[in-house]
Structures are given as structure tokens and as C-alpha cells.
């Protein structure tokens, strides 16, 4: 008879809270953008709110974060990490068509900002970022876990 072993993983409740908060924020901003588009005077910059979506996963000893931000020039990107381990990506996709009569505008323009709480076990001193084909990829190595050591303790007989 085969026995299935269940792998226990430690999941931070804050990670789930962060994910839920980001999703709620995205939904609220989408609704706000829709409402503003009905009431604005047609100014594209005033009625569009943009929060890029991201994927986060482990790969080859790194935390990998990918964000879809097509049309954003790398010069318009700013990536920071603070002492509390919060990674922030800021940028702007510019509208460069000038004054137009909008028939349909489903793409987002303007400034955006996305913040992510990083797990404690990553090395924020060695973050790498690259941008290709509209995808920003941020790679953060995981810290090496301390290797267990063993030393002998002498027992005194005094």
C-alpha cells in the first residue's frame, strides 16, 4: 500500500493579504476609470488609471517578478527597494498622438506604480532587472540558508 506524504509549506498570511489587496485595488481602479471615462471631457490622461499586472514565481534559486508594461520606455522606469523589503516599480506610458477625437480607448496611459512586499529570505542587495518586448523581469536571489553545523561540547566533571 502506498503512502502519500504531504509536503508542508510555510505560507505567510501577509503574502495572501498583499495579493488580495492588490487585486482589490486593481478592481477599484478599473471601476474608477470606467466612471471617469463617462464623466470626463474626453481627456485621455484624466480618465485612465493603470496598475500593471505581475507574475511572481521561484526559478533556479531566484524570486522572479514579471510585469507586462508594453509601450513603456526603459528610461521611464524606476525600480526601488526600501529597508522594509518593499519593491516598487514606477513608470509612465505616454500618449503621443496629440489632440484626437477618441472613438475607442482601451489601453492605459499615464503614470503607474506597483509595490510588492518581498519575502524575508531574498537578497535585496543583488537585484537584477531587464526589459524586453514590453516585459519587465526582475530577478532576486534567495539568501543561502545557514548550513547546520555540529560541534562537540565538552562535559566538565568538576
Backbone as CSV, one residue per row, in Angstrom:
resi,resn,N_x,N_y,N_z,CA_x,CA_y,CA_z,C_x,C_y,C_z
1,UNK,0.842,-1.170,0.000,0.000,0.000,0.000,0.895,1.243,0.000
2,UNK,0.599,2.173,-0.879,1.392,3.403,-0.998,0.913,4.429,0.004
3,UNK,1.849,5.147,0.546,1.531,6.215,1.489,1.887,7.544,0.835
4,UNK,0.964,8.452,0.871,1.211,9.785,0.325,1.732,10.685,1.425
5,UNK,2.833,11.322,1.161,3.394,12.266,2.130,2.954,13.662,1.746
6,UNK,2.493,14.414,2.691,2.064,15.781,2.430,3.206,16.725,2.746
7,UNK,3.572,17.512,1.764,4.653,18.476,1.955,4.100,19.713,2.643
8,UNK,4.664,20.046,3.751,4.218,21.213,4.482,4.986,22.427,4.004
9,UNK,4.265,23.481,3.684,4.907,24.723,3.274,4.467,25.819,4.210
10,UNK,5.398,26.699,4.489,5.103,27.828,5.362,4.626,28.982,4.502
11,UNK,3.379,29.369,4.665,2.808,30.457,3.887,2.555,31.630,4.815
12,UNK,3.086,32.746,4.438,2.897,33.942,5.237,1.489,34.483,5.024
13,UNK,0.751,34.781,6.084,-0.579,35.374,5.903,-0.492,36.756,5.253
14,UNK,0.637,37.423,5.397,0.785,38.747,4.786,0.894,38.654,3.277
15,UNK,1.465,37.570,2.769,1.574,37.390,1.318,0.179,37.304,0.701
16,UNK,-0.712,36.539,1.333,-2.074,36.414,0.829,-2.813,37.744,0.966
17,UNK,-2.583,38.449,2.070,-3.196,39.770,2.250,-2.724,40.727,1.157
18,UNK,-1.418,40.705,0.845,-0.851,41.568,-0.194,-1.481,41.262,-1.543
19,UNK,-1.629,39.971,-1.863,-2.249,39.583,-3.127,-3.701,40.051,-3.199
20,UNK,-4.447,39.831,-2.128,-5.853,40.244,-2.100,-5.990,41.766,-2.179
21,UNK,-5.114,42.474,-1.473,-5.155,43.938,-1.502,-4.866,44.466,-2.905
22,UNK,-3.846,43.892,-3.566,-3.521,44.324,-4.928,-4.672,44.051,-5.893
23,UNK,-5.323,42.897,-5.752,-6.452,42.570,-6.630,-7.624,43.516,-6.375
24,UNK,-7.904,43.794,-5.113,-8.982,44.725,-4.777,-8.677,46.120,-5.316
25,UNK,-7.443,46.560,-5.165,-7.041,47.875,-5.688,-7.217,47.921,-7.192
26,UNK,-6.799,46.866,-7.876,-6.926,46.815,-9.329,-8.399,46.913,-9.757
27,UNK,-9.271,46.187,-9.045,-10.700,46.221,-9.382,-11.288,47.613,-9.135
28,UNK,-10.909,48.232,-8.007,-11.442,49.564,-7.703,-10.959,50.590,-8.719
29,UNK,-9.693,50.513,-9.105,-9.163,51.462,-10.078,-9.811,51.272,-11.443
30,UNK,-10.099,50.032,-11.817,-10.777,49.767,-13.091,-12.170,50.399,-13.077
31,UNK,-12.903,50.220,-11.964,-14.232,50.812,-11.849,-14.153,52.333,-11.859
32,UNK,-13.165,52.895,-11.163,-12.989,54.342,-11.141,-12.687,54.865,-12.546
33,UNK,-11.833,54.154,-13.282,-11.500,54.571,-14.646,-12.735,54.543,-15.528
34,UNK,-13.555,53.531,-15.365,-14.792,53.439,-16.149,-15.723,54.610,-15.828
35,UNK,-15.868,54.905,-14.537,-16.734,56.014,-14.127,-16.207,57.345,-14.652
36,UNK,-14.890,57.560,-14.521,-14.306,58.802,-15.006,-14.438,58.951,-16.515
37,UNK,-14.367,57.847,-17.248,-14.473,57.938,-18.704,-15.861,58.406,-19.121
38,UNK,-16.881,58.095,-18.316,-18.230,58.549,-18.633,-18.423,60.038,-18.334
39,UNK,-17.675,60.581,-17.359,-17.885,61.940,-16.910,-16.795,62.919,-17.317
40,UNK,-15.679,62.429,-17.851,-14.608,63.363,-18.201,-14.920,64.081,-19.496
41,UNK,-14.121,65.084,-19.816,-14.339,65.873,-21.025,-13.615,65.281,-22.231
42,UNK,-13.217,64.005,-22.152,-12.553,63.362,-23.269,-11.041,63.357,-23.158
43,UNK,-10.483,63.962,-22.123,-9.039,63.982,-21.944,-8.575,62.575,-21.551
44,UNK,-7.770,61.935,-22.413,-7.351,60.556,-22.174,-6.562,60.414,-20.885
45,UNK,-5.725,61.367,-20.576,-4.890,61.272,-19.377,-5.721,61.318,-18.110
46,UNK,-6.852,62.031,-18.133,-7.669,62.183,-16.930,-8.482,60.937,-16.617
47,UNK,-8.763,60.122,-17.611,-9.720,59.061,-17.360,-9.131,57.664,-17.338
48,UNK,-7.848,57.542,-17.454,-7.255,56.220,-17.480,-6.381,55.999,-16.245
49,UNK,-6.592,54.916,-15.557,-5.800,54.553,-14.399,-5.181,53.195,-14.699
50,UNK,-3.894,53.055,-14.421,-3.180,51.853,-14.839,-2.369,51.273,-13.698
51,UNK,-2.575,49.997,-13.421,-1.762,49.239,-12.469,-1.346,47.961,-13.193
52,UNK,-0.063,47.850,-13.565,0.367,46.660,-14.315,0.177,45.374,-13.522
53,UNK,-0.173,44.322,-14.230,-0.288,43.010,-13.599,1.081,42.345,-13.567
54,UNK,1.296,41.485,-12.580,2.592,40.829,-12.422,2.409,39.332,-12.204
55,UNK,3.448,38.585,-12.530,3.582,37.183,-12.160,4.795,37.099,-11.236
56,UNK,4.709,36.268,-10.196,5.849,36.037,-9.297,5.996,34.536,-9.123
57,UNK,7.247,34.065,-9.245,7.491,32.640,-9.085,8.954,32.404,-8.731
58,UNK,9.250,31.196,-8.230,10.622,30.768,-7.922,11.174,30.057,-9.145
59,UNK,12.440,30.375,-9.459,13.096,29.674,-10.560,14.599,29.740,-10.346
60,UNK,15.232,28.572,-10.311,16.678,28.460,-10.232,17.280,29.309,-9.104
61,UNK,16.691,29.219,-7.910,17.223,29.926,-6.752,16.927,31.413,-6.713
62,UNK,16.002,31.871,-7.539,15.650,33.290,-7.593,14.140,33.472,-7.455
63,UNK,13.752,34.608,-6.912,12.382,35.072,-6.998,12.320,35.870,-8.289
64,UNK,11.399,35.509,-9.174,11.263,36.190,-10.459,9.929,36.920,-10.472
65,UNK,9.982,38.195,-10.830,8.781,39.013,-10.944,8.731,39.518,-12.390
66,UNK,7.627,39.278,-13.074,7.455,39.760,-14.440,6.226,40.660,-14.501
67,UNK,6.411,41.811,-15.142,5.315,42.768,-15.297,5.161,43.103,-16.769
68,UNK,3.928,43.072,-17.255,3.643,43.471,-18.631,3.456,44.982,-18.674
69,UNK,4.395,45.648,-19.330,4.315,47.109,-19.456,4.705,47.531,-20.878
70,UNK,3.988,47.021,-21.879,4.348,47.364,-23.257,4.191,48.855,-23.517
71,UNK,5.067,49.363,-24.353,4.998,50.772,-24.718,5.668,51.710,-23.740
72,UNK,6.255,51.164,-22.681,6.953,51.987,-21.697,8.432,51.972,-22.048
73,UNK,8.993,53.145,-22.182,10.416,53.254,-22.461,11.201,52.921,-21.196
74,UNK,12.307,52.176,-21.314,13.112,51.868,-20.119,13.584,53.125,-19.380
75,UNK,13.728,54.229,-20.093,14.120,55.485,-19.439,13.018,56.011,-18.532
76,UNK,11.780,55.557,-18.746,10.651,55.996,-17.932,10.327,55.030,-16.800
77,UNK,11.253,54.104,-16.501,11.060,53.150,-15.416,11.950,53.494,-14.230
78,UNK,11.409,53.322,-13.032,12.186,53.498,-11.807,11.832,52.336,-10.882
79,UNK,12.852,51.572,-10.485,12.654,50.419,-9.604,13.433,50.674,-8.324
80,UNK,12.754,50.568,-7.188,13.401,50.797,-5.901,13.011,49.678,-4.931
81,UNK,13.839,49.503,-3.904,13.509,48.611,-2.794,13.908,49.336,-1.515
82,UNK,13.026,49.308,-0.517,13.345,50.015,0.730,13.815,49.038,1.804
83,UNK,14.114,49.565,2.988,14.638,48.752,4.091,13.631,47.737,4.614
84,UNK,12.346,47.956,4.372,11.315,47.021,4.818,11.064,45.916,3.801
85,UNK,11.827,45.898,2.705,11.677,44.851,1.694,10.517,45.072,0.750
86,UNK,10.142,46.323,0.522,9.066,46.619,-0.419,9.696,47.074,-1.731
87,UNK,9.434,46.304,-2.775,9.917,46.610,-4.117,8.852,47.453,-4.818
88,UNK,9.261,48.570,-5.408,8.315,49.448,-6.096,8.788,49.675,-7.523
89,UNK,7.858,49.530,-8.459,8.113,49.813,-9.863,7.222,50.986,-10.247
90,UNK,7.861,52.051,-10.730,7.130,53.229,-11.193,7.499,53.482,-12.646
91,UNK,6.569,54.045,-13.372,6.855,54.358,-14.762,5.736,55.154,-15.390
92,UNK,5.872,55.335,-16.684,4.859,56.092,-17.420,4.835,55.647,-18.873
93,UNK,3.623,55.433,-19.375,3.429,55.211,-20.802,2.771,56.475,-21.330
94,UNK,3.441,57.105,-22.285,2.987,58.410,-22.753,2.066,58.292,-23.962
95,UNK,1.101,59.174,-23.991,0.207,59.317,-25.146,0.879,60.306,-26.080
96,UNK,1.235,59.853,-27.254,1.967,60.747,-28.154,1.235,60.989,-29.468
97,UNK,-0.088,60.878,-29.444,-0.888,61.132,-30.644,-1.405,62.568,-30.704
98,UNK,-1.165,63.357,-29.655,-1.658,64.727,-29.630,-3.165,64.769,-29.420
99,UNK,-3.771,65.846,-29.859,-5.231,66.010,-29.732,-5.924,65.141,-30.773
100,UNK,-6.836,64.290,-30.326,-7.583,63.415,-31.229,-9.020,63.326,-30.756
101,UNK,-9.884,62.883,-31.643,-11.251,62.554,-31.261,-11.263,61.062,-30.957
102,UNK,-11.436,60.720,-29.709,-11.347,59.327,-29.292,-12.594,58.560,-29.701
103,UNK,-12.406,57.485,-30.452,-13.502,56.595,-30.816,-13.539,55.376,-29.891
104,UNK,-12.376,54.953,-29.478,-12.245,53.825,-28.555,-10.875,53.943,-27.896
105,UNK,-10.824,53.809,-26.601,-9.537,53.867,-25.903,-9.557,52.828,-24.795
106,UNK,-8.986,51.648,-25.087,-8.964,50.566,-24.107,-7.590,50.383,-23.468
107,UNK,-6.563,50.956,-24.049,-5.216,50.858,-23.489,-5.038,51.940,-22.429
108,UNK,-4.154,51.674,-21.483,-3.916,52.615,-20.404,-2.685,53.460,-20.693
109,UNK,-2.770,54.726,-20.319,-1.671,55.667,-20.487,-1.475,56.419,-19.185
110,UNK,-0.300,57.012,-19.065,-0.020,57.820,-17.890,0.916,57.102,-16.942
111,UNK,1.016,57.649,-15.742,1.917,57.108,-14.735,1.294,55.891,-14.051
112,UNK,2.159,55.007,-13.595,1.715,53.855,-12.824,2.721,53.601,-11.707
113,UNK,2.257,52.855,-10.719,3.114,52.447,-9.605,2.606,51.123,-9.080
114,UNK,3.530,50.212,-8.843,3.179,48.905,-8.295,4.181,48.545,-7.217
115,UNK,3.711,48.237,-6.008,4.584,47.865,-4.890,4.289,46.437,-4.470
116,UNK,5.368,45.713,-4.134,5.259,44.315,-3.759,6.110,44.082,-2.510
117,UNK,5.521,43.461,-1.503,6.268,43.073,-0.306,7.065,41.817,-0.632
118,UNK,8.383,41.916,-0.530,9.250,40.781,-0.825,9.351,39.857,0.381
119,UNK,9.546,38.564,0.141,9.753,37.657,1.273,11.078,37.954,1.960
120,UNK,11.175,37.624,3.234,12.375,37.923,4.020,13.606,37.182,3.523
121,UNK,13.417,36.048,2.882,14.562,35.212,2.532,15.229,35.571,1.203
122,UNK,14.931,36.746,0.638,15.603,37.153,-0.593,16.722,38.147,-0.298
123,UNK,17.692,38.198,-1.208,18.858,39.067,-1.064,18.610,40.350,-1.868
124,UNK,18.149,41.391,-1.201,17.792,42.634,-1.893,19.009,43.436,-2.357
125,UNK,20.216,42.994,-1.995,21.430,43.680,-2.443,21.846,43.252,-3.848
126,UNK,21.245,42.204,-4.376,21.658,41.677,-5.678,20.478,41.526,-6.631
127,UNK,19.665,42.554,-6.742,18.501,42.537,-7.627,18.946,42.896,-9.041
128,UNK,18.440,42.150,-10.012,18.706,42.441,-11.421,17.379,42.660,-12.137
129,UNK,17.382,43.582,-13.104,16.171,43.841,-13.875,16.535,43.946,-15.351
130,UNK,15.654,43.389,-16.192,15.834,43.559,-17.635,14.461,43.786,-18.257
131,UNK,14.481,44.465,-19.386,13.241,44.837,-20.075,13.369,44.435,-21.529
132,UNK,12.445,43.588,-21.985,12.491,43.125,-23.365,11.072,42.851,-23.855
133,UNK,10.778,43.338,-25.042,9.485,43.091,-25.690,8.298,43.453,-24.800
134,UNK,8.411,44.539,-24.051,7.307,45.003,-23.220,7.143,44.288,-21.900
135,UNK,8.091,43.418,-21.555,8.016,42.684,-20.292,9.216,43.056,-19.434
136,UNK,8.941,43.524,-18.229,9.984,43.809,-17.250,10.163,42.555,-16.409
137,UNK,11.406,42.063,-16.325,11.700,40.899,-15.487,12.684,41.309,-14.415
138,UNK,12.310,41.072,-13.174,13.149,41.370,-12.019,13.512,40.040,-11.377
139,UNK,14.809,39.811,-11.181,15.293,38.571,-10.576,16.012,38.907,-9.269
140,UNK,15.593,38.232,-8.193,16.159,38.472,-6.871,16.595,37.123,-6.312
141,UNK,17.896,36.966,-6.022,18.345,35.671,-5.496,17.853,35.451,-4.069
142,UNK,17.592,34.187,-3.767,17.277,33.818,-2.388,18.578,33.733,-1.609
143,UNK,18.543,34.117,-0.349,19.717,34.001,0.525,19.974,32.523,0.774
144,UNK,21.237,32.190,0.895,21.565,30.818,1.236,21.191,30.557,2.683
145,UNK,20.554,29.441,2.904,20.187,29.075,4.273,21.456,28.690,5.020
146,UNK,21.553,29.070,6.280,22.742,28.692,7.039,22.846,27.171,7.115
147,UNK,24.029,26.700,6.860,24.245,25.252,6.897,24.321,24.808,8.354
148,UNK,23.614,23.722,8.673,23.676,23.247,10.052,25.087,22.776,10.374
149,UNK,25.535,23.165,11.507,26.871,22.725,11.925,26.739,21.979,13.247
150,UNK,27.739,21.205,13.492,27.719,20.445,14.729,29.092,20.575,15.377
151,UNK,29.090,20.848,16.659,30.359,20.891,17.372,30.181,20.156,18.690
152,UNK,31.249,19.630,19.124,31.206,18.844,20.348,31.338,19.773,21.555
153,UNK,30.528,19.520,22.559,30.568,20.277,23.804,31.199,19.368,24.869
154,UNK,32.281,19.861,25.458,32.974,19.111,26.488,32.180,19.146,27.793
155,UNK,32.133,18.044,28.449,31.434,17.936,29.725,32.475,17.973,30.842
156,UNK,32.341,18.949,31.728,33.263,19.076,32.872,32.827,18.124,33.988
157,UNK,33.805,17.617,34.689,33.500,16.696,35.808,33.849,17.310,37.153
158,UNK,34.021,18.608,37.221,34.373,19.263,38.493,33.271,19.174,39.498
